[in-house]
Amino acid sequence: MGDFSGMFRAAMGVPVVRSSMIPSWEHRQVRFPRSKRKRIRRKWRKNRANWGRVLLPPVMYQIGGQFIVNEAGYRLVMEVADGQ
């Protein structure tokens, strides 16, 4: 299934596994030119200053009797578990 960082405490009776194989961040283009011409967009795409890291939403999979989550999903599950 992947390289898991280990089993962590259970949230509401369901084991939660934090997976390093599910990304929490993605590197994508964050700035775009006003012009929609292909030539200009191609130049902007090559410029690394227009790229940045973007936080991905929480990802959770229920496989068998456990939740497999990314870092953002783990934080969300633990916040809900601590609140109850």
PyMOL commands that set and color helices and strands:
alter all, ss='L'
color gray80, all
select helices_A, chain A and resi 38-46+48-50+71-83
alter helices_A, ss='H'
color red, helices_A
select strands_A, chain A and resi 4-11+14-19+25-29+51-55+60-63+66-69
alter strands_A, ss='S'
color yellow, strands_A
deselect
rebuild
show_as cartoon
